[in-house]
Amino acid sequence: MTEYGINLKEDMILENRRSLARALRSRQRRIRQLRRRGSILVLCLLLSFLFLTGFRHKSPVILPAGGEIYTPVRVERGDTLWDLAGVYMPEQGYKSIPDYIRSVCRLNEMHTARIYEGQILFFPVRDGNSFR
């Protein structure tokens, strides 16, 4: 059909092709956005995981109090101060576990021996005299 020198069928086909091309470009743009957001989400989750597990690394830390060496410990579910004291108490310098626990409580400015999951405590692992 031609009206005034215009082929309506070809115009409709051309318009359909244009709208399909626009829809395809829009869909490709949306896919790129979703991939970008997914990459950002994965990166954020990875960084969060690394940050949260970084507290489990128990490397010794030297604090300026008389040459003693302390290690930071993040309390996990089910931990007790007695169990942690049994793990970190050095062989020399403390008479007993209760003596060591009193020292840990003083160091961490704790008024009771109650600990909580996620809490970070410092434990003396060696005193200044054990180097001699």
N, C-alpha and C positions, 0 to 999 in steps of 0.2 A: 504494500500500500504506500502510495506516495501522495502526500498532500503538500501542496506548494513547493514541490521539489525536495521534500524531506522524506526519507525512508523511515517510517516509524518503527518497523521491526528491527532494523539495524541500530537505531538510537536506543531502543530498549535493551538490546543485547549489550551495547557499549556501556549503558548505564549500569546494568547488572554486573558487568566485569569490573567497573570502577568501584561499585559498592562491595563486591567480593574482595577486591584488592585492599580497600580501606579496612574491612573486617579482618583480613589476614594480617595487615600491618598492626592493627590494634591488638590482635591476639598475640603476635610475636612480642610486642612491647610489654604486654601483661606477663608473658612467660619470663622475659628478661627481668622484670621487676620481682617476680616471685623467686627466681633463682638468686637474685641479689639479696633479697630479704632472708632466704634460707641460708645463704652463705654467712650473712651477718649473725643470724641466730646460732648457727653451728660454732662460729668463732666465739661468741659470747658464752655459750655453754662450755666450750673448751677452756676459756680463760677462767670461768667460775670454778670449774673442776680443779684446775691447777692451783688456783688461789686457795681453795678450801683444803686440798690435800697437802699444801705446802706447810701447814701447821703440824703435820704428823712427823715431819723431819725433826729428829731429836739431836741436833748438833750442839755441842757444848758452847756456852756463851760465857765470856768472862765479864763479870760485873766488878766495879771498882772497890768492893768491900774486902779488904785484907787479902787479896790474892786468891780468894775462893773461886771455884769454877761451878757454874750453875747450868742446868739444861732446862729449856722450856718444854713443858709437856701439856698437850691438850687432853683434857679428861674426856674419856669416851664412856658410852653407856655401860654400866656394870662395874666401872672402876671404883675402887675404894682407896682411901688414903693409905691404909695399911698395905694393900697390894702394891701400890706404886712405890711406897717406901721400901718394900722388900726388893723391888727391882732396882731402884736408884741409890740406895744407901751404900756409901763407900765402905770398904772393909776397915778402914782406919778412921779415927776421929770421933766416933759415936759409940756410946756404951750399949745402947739398945735401940730397938725400933721406936718405942715411945719417945726416947730422947731425940731421935732423928725427926719424928713427926712434930714435936714441939719446935724444933729448929725450922722446919718447913713452914709451919703456921706463922712463926715470927717473921720469916723472910717474906711471905706473901701477905702479911698483915691480915691474917685470918683470926677471928675471935673464937671460932669453933673448928672442929675437924671435918665439917660437912663440906663436900665438894659437889659440883654440878657438871652435867654433861656440857661440853663445849668450853668450859673454863680453862684458862691457861695458867698453869702453876710453874714456878721455878723450883727445881730440886737441886740441892748441893750435891755434886758428884765427886768433888775432891776439894780438900781444903788446902790452904797455902803451905801448911807444914808437910804435906805428903810429897812435895817435890824434893825435899832435902834428903 
